[in-house]
Amino acid sequence: MASVVEPSINPLTSNVPIVDKYELTLTQAIQNVVAEIHKENPNLAQYNDVFYNLMQSRIDPSLETIWVFSALSFRSREITSNGLSDRVLIIKELFQLISGCAGPCGPSKSTALLAPVAFQVYKLVAELLGTDLGAKRLKKLTKEVKSLIGSILGYASVRSGKDLNEESDSHLLAPFVHLVSVWLSKGGRLESFLPLVSNEIFRDVSDGKCSVNYLARVVITEMLLLKLCLDLRTSNRGVELEKDLRRWVVGSVTAFQNFYLHDTLVNMLLEKILPVAPLLVCNFSL
């Protein structure tokens, strides 16, 4: 068994400030998890208590502790996943777990924490649209997925709103690439974690110190685009649908009342090749 970093914040050295001790312990724990994931037979259960205790050691838990703790829980549940219906349920549980842990966090962090949920919802939508399902089953699953996306956007809207403009920004304590890797399967591309953004936006998020506010805006934009794509692919096309979607887009973007969110959305839509294009192709496949 690999040695586990103890979650206590006992002095690593007599001269290290308290904040540094926490960050050093957290960084080492994340590195241990990343190393464990790449083993042939990883034993991730040994780290559950480590990250739970790190998360509980602060009134306002760090994004990193919630992400890794949630990833460990999700990985254990994902193994039992069997079919799209199970996947919907597991992703709902992931959303509930992260949003529950994010209770003490500010608006930006609460929303940025949902990046793994957006990643899983994207994979779910891609599989849903790329699988040959019967009309009845497709309708049922589509309704469930739309409800899930609506719940996520509703949560982000309540937690964000005007406060996302006014809240002071912060940066991740750990490298973004390390945090992403805990959510990827072996051989997974880092860029796939934010599937609906351009390479330029991904570099902005992953290079150097990642801004929590910026990541929150990317998450909201991705969920808006997923909702729009799903409606376009599963609804009866026509003038009424076009009107309904236009009203929904204007109403949804306006509800967040965030200039920087508008800017992020426009930049994504100005790409020569829209990242959402594969979801709009009828014969899309994973």
C-alpha positions as CSV (number, residue, x, y, z in Angstrom):
1,M,0.0,0.0,0.0
2,A,1.3,3.5,-0.9
3,S,2.0,5.7,2.1
4,V,-0.9,8.1,2.8
5,V,-0.4,11.7,3.7
6,E,-1.9,12.3,7.1
7,P,-4.7,14.9,7.0
8,S,-3.7,16.7,10.1
9,I,-2.0,20.1,9.8
10,N,0.7,19.3,12.3
11,P,3.9,21.3,11.6
12,L,5.9,20.0,8.7
13,T,8.7,22.2,9.9
14,S,8.8,24.5,12.9
15,N,9.2,27.6,10.7
16,V,6.4,27.0,8.1
17,P,3.4,29.2,8.4
18,I,0.0,27.6,9.0
19,V,-1.3,28.3,5.5
20,D,1.8,26.9,3.9
21,K,1.5,23.7,6.0
22,Y,-2.1,23.2,4.7
23,E,-1.1,23.8,1.1
24,L,2.0,21.5,1.3
25,T,-0.2,18.7,2.8
26,L,-2.8,19.3,0.2
27,T,-0.4,19.4,-2.7
28,Q,1.3,16.2,-1.6
29,A,-2.0,14.4,-1.1
30,I,-3.1,15.4,-4.7
31,Q,0.2,14.1,-6.1
32,N,-0.3,10.8,-4.3
33,V,-3.8,10.4,-5.7
34,V,-2.6,11.2,-9.3
35,A,0.3,8.7,-8.9
36,E,-2.2,6.1,-7.6
37,I,-4.6,6.6,-10.5
38,H,-1.9,5.7,-13.0
39,K,-1.2,2.4,-11.3
40,E,-2.5,-0.8,-12.9
41,N,-4.6,-1.6,-9.9
42,P,-5.2,1.7,-8.0
43,N,-6.3,1.7,-4.4
44,L,-8.1,5.1,-4.2
45,A,-10.2,4.2,-1.1
46,Q,-7.2,4.8,1.1
47,Y,-7.4,8.6,0.3
48,N,-11.1,9.2,1.2
49,D,-10.5,10.1,4.8
50,V,-7.4,12.2,3.9
51,F,-9.5,14.5,1.7
52,Y,-12.5,14.5,3.9
53,N,-10.4,15.7,6.8
54,L,-8.7,18.3,4.7
55,M,-12.1,19.5,3.6
56,Q,-13.4,19.7,7.1
57,S,-10.3,21.5,8.4
58,R,-11.5,24.8,6.9
59,I,-14.7,26.7,7.3
60,D,-14.5,27.6,3.6
61,P,-13.1,24.4,2.0
62,S,-10.7,24.7,-0.8
63,L,-11.9,23.9,-4.3
64,E,-9.1,21.2,-4.5
65,T,-10.3,19.2,-1.5
66,I,-13.9,19.2,-2.7
67,W,-12.9,18.2,-6.2
68,V,-10.7,15.3,-5.2
69,F,-13.0,14.1,-2.5
70,S,-15.9,14.1,-5.0
71,A,-13.8,12.4,-7.7
72,L,-12.9,9.6,-5.3
73,S,-16.5,9.0,-4.5
74,F,-17.6,9.3,-8.2
75,R,-15.0,6.8,-9.4
76,S,-16.2,4.2,-6.9
77,R,-19.8,4.7,-8.1
78,E,-18.9,4.9,-11.8
79,I,-17.6,1.3,-11.7
80,T,-21.2,0.1,-11.0
81,S,-22.7,2.2,-13.8
82,N,-24.6,0.1,-16.3
83,G,-26.5,2.0,-19.0
84,L,-27.6,5.6,-19.5
85,S,-30.3,5.6,-16.8
86,D,-27.7,4.6,-14.2
87,R,-25.3,7.3,-15.5
88,V,-28.0,10.0,-15.1
89,L,-28.5,8.9,-11.5
90,I,-24.8,8.8,-10.7
91,I,-24.3,12.3,-12.2
92,K,-27.2,13.6,-10.2
93,E,-25.6,12.2,-7.1
94,L,-22.3,13.9,-8.1
95,F,-24.0,17.2,-8.5
96,Q,-25.7,16.8,-5.1
97,L,-22.5,15.9,-3.4
98,I,-20.5,18.8,-4.8
99,S,-23.2,21.3,-4.2
100,G,-23.6,20.1,-0.7
101,C,-19.9,20.3,0.0
102,A,-19.9,23.8,-1.6
103,G,-22.4,25.2,0.9
104,P,-19.9,27.4,2.8
105,C,-18.2,28.6,-0.4
106,G,-18.7,31.8,-2.3
107,P,-20.6,32.1,-5.6
108,S,-17.6,31.7,-8.0
109,K,-16.1,28.7,-6.2
110,S,-19.6,27.1,-5.9
111,T,-20.1,27.4,-9.7
112,A,-16.5,26.5,-10.7
113,L,-16.7,23.3,-8.6
114,L,-19.4,22.1,-11.1
115,A,-16.8,21.7,-13.9
116,P,-16.6,17.9,-13.4
117,V,-20.4,17.8,-13.5
118,A,-20.5,19.6,-16.8
119,F,-17.8,17.2,-18.1
120,Q,-19.9,14.2,-17.2
121,V,-23.1,15.8,-18.5
122,Y,-21.4,16.4,-21.9
123,K,-20.3,12.7,-22.1
124,L,-23.9,11.7,-21.2
125,V,-25.4,14.0,-23.9
126,A,-22.9,12.8,-26.5
127,E,-23.8,9.2,-25.7
128,L,-27.5,9.9,-25.7
129,L,-27.4,11.6,-29.1
130,G,-25.0,9.0,-30.6
131,T,-26.9,5.9,-29.5
132,D,-29.7,4.2,-31.4
133,L,-32.5,4.2,-28.9
134,G,-36.1,3.6,-29.3
135,A,-38.3,6.7,-29.5
136,K,-39.9,6.0,-26.1
137,R,-36.7,5.4,-24.3
138,L,-35.0,8.4,-26.0
139,K,-37.8,10.7,-24.9
140,K,-37.7,9.4,-21.3
141,L,-33.9,9.8,-21.0
142,T,-33.9,13.2,-22.8
143,K,-36.4,14.5,-20.3
144,E,-34.2,13.3,-17.4
145,V,-31.1,14.9,-18.8
146,K,-32.9,18.2,-19.6
147,S,-34.2,18.2,-16.0
148,L,-30.6,17.6,-14.7
149,I,-29.2,20.4,-16.8
150,G,-32.0,22.7,-15.7
151,S,-31.2,22.0,-12.0
152,I,-27.5,22.7,-12.6
153,L,-28.2,26.0,-14.3
154,G,-30.8,27.0,-11.7
155,Y,-28.2,26.3,-8.9
156,A,-25.6,28.3,-10.7
157,S,-28.0,31.2,-11.3
158,V,-29.0,31.3,-7.6
159,R,-25.4,31.1,-6.4
160,S,-23.9,33.5,-8.9
161,G,-26.0,36.3,-10.2
162,K,-24.6,39.8,-9.5
163,D,-22.3,38.5,-6.9
164,L,-20.1,36.9,-9.6
165,N,-19.3,40.4,-10.8
166,E,-18.5,41.8,-7.4
167,E,-16.8,38.8,-5.7
168,S,-13.0,39.1,-5.3
169,D,-11.2,36.6,-7.5
170,S,-9.0,33.8,-6.3
171,H,-6.7,31.2,-7.9
172,L,-6.4,27.4,-7.5
173,L,-3.8,26.2,-5.0
174,A,-2.8,23.2,-7.1
175,P,-2.0,23.0,-10.8
176,F,-5.2,22.7,-12.9
177,V,-3.8,19.7,-14.9
178,H,-3.4,17.7,-11.7
179,L,-7.0,18.4,-10.7
180,V,-8.3,17.5,-14.1
181,S,-6.4,14.2,-14.1
182,V,-8.4,12.8,-11.1
183,W,-11.5,13.0,-13.3
184,L,-10.0,11.4,-16.5
185,S,-9.8,7.7,-17.4
186,K,-6.4,6.3,-18.4
187,G,-5.3,7.9,-21.6
188,G,-7.8,10.7,-21.4
189,R,-6.8,14.0,-23.0
190,L,-6.7,17.0,-20.6
191,E,-8.6,19.1,-23.1
192,S,-11.6,16.7,-23.0
193,F,-12.3,17.9,-19.5
194,L,-13.7,21.2,-20.9
195,P,-15.1,19.8,-24.1
196,L,-17.0,22.8,-25.3
197,V,-14.2,25.4,-25.2
198,S,-11.6,26.3,-27.7
199,N,-7.9,25.4,-27.3
200,E,-7.2,29.0,-26.5
201,I,-9.7,29.1,-23.7
202,F,-8.4,25.8,-22.3
203,R,-4.9,27.3,-22.3
204,D,-6.2,30.3,-20.4
205,V,-7.7,28.1,-17.8
206,S,-4.9,25.6,-17.5
207,D,-1.8,27.7,-17.8
208,G,-0.3,29.1,-14.6
209,K,-2.7,30.0,-11.8
210,C,-6.3,29.3,-12.8
211,S,-8.8,32.0,-12.0
212,V,-11.8,30.6,-10.1
213,N,-14.1,33.4,-11.5
214,Y,-13.0,32.5,-15.1
215,L,-13.6,28.8,-14.6
216,A,-17.0,29.6,-13.1
217,R,-18.0,31.5,-16.3
218,V,-16.7,28.7,-18.5
219,V,-18.9,26.2,-16.6
220,I,-22.0,28.3,-16.9
221,T,-21.3,28.8,-20.7
222,E,-20.9,25.0,-21.2
223,M,-24.1,24.2,-19.5
224,L,-26.0,26.8,-21.5
225,L,-24.6,25.4,-24.7
226,L,-25.4,21.8,-23.7
227,K,-29.0,22.8,-23.0
228,L,-29.3,24.5,-26.4
229,C,-27.7,21.6,-28.3
230,L,-30.0,19.1,-26.7
231,D,-33.1,21.2,-27.5
232,L,-32.0,21.6,-31.1
233,R,-31.4,17.9,-31.6
234,T,-34.5,16.5,-29.8
235,S,-37.2,19.0,-30.5
236,N,-39.4,19.5,-33.5
237,R,-37.7,22.1,-35.6
238,G,-39.6,25.1,-36.9
239,V,-40.3,28.8,-36.3
240,E,-41.8,28.2,-32.9
241,L,-38.8,26.3,-31.7
242,E,-36.5,29.1,-33.0
243,K,-38.5,31.7,-31.1
244,D,-38.6,29.6,-27.9
245,L,-34.9,29.1,-27.9
246,R,-34.1,32.7,-28.7
247,R,-36.3,33.8,-25.7
248,W,-34.6,31.2,-23.5
249,V,-31.1,32.2,-24.5
250,V,-31.8,35.9,-23.9
251,G,-33.6,35.2,-20.6
252,S,-31.0,32.8,-19.3
253,V,-27.9,35.0,-20.1
254,T,-29.6,38.1,-18.8
255,A,-30.6,36.3,-15.6
256,F,-26.9,35.9,-14.6
257,Q,-26.4,39.7,-15.1
258,N,-22.7,39.2,-15.6
259,F,-20.8,41.1,-18.3
260,Y,-17.8,38.7,-18.2
261,L,-20.1,35.7,-18.8
262,H,-21.4,37.4,-21.9
263,D,-17.8,38.0,-23.0
264,T,-16.9,34.3,-22.5
265,L,-19.9,33.1,-24.4
266,V,-19.3,35.4,-27.3
267,N,-15.6,34.4,-27.5
268,M,-16.6,30.7,-27.7
269,L,-19.2,31.4,-30.4
270,L,-16.8,33.4,-32.5
271,E,-14.6,30.3,-33.1
272,K,-14.2,29.3,-36.8
273,I,-15.3,25.7,-35.8
274,L,-17.8,25.7,-33.0
275,P,-16.8,23.2,-30.2
276,V,-20.5,22.2,-30.0
277,A,-20.6,21.2,-33.7
278,P,-20.2,17.5,-33.1
279,L,-23.3,17.5,-30.9
280,L,-25.3,19.0,-33.7
281,V,-24.3,16.4,-36.3
282,C,-27.0,13.8,-36.6
283,N,-24.6,10.8,-36.8
284,F,-22.5,11.9,-33.9
285,S,-20.6,9.1,-32.2
286,L,-18.1,9.0,-29.3
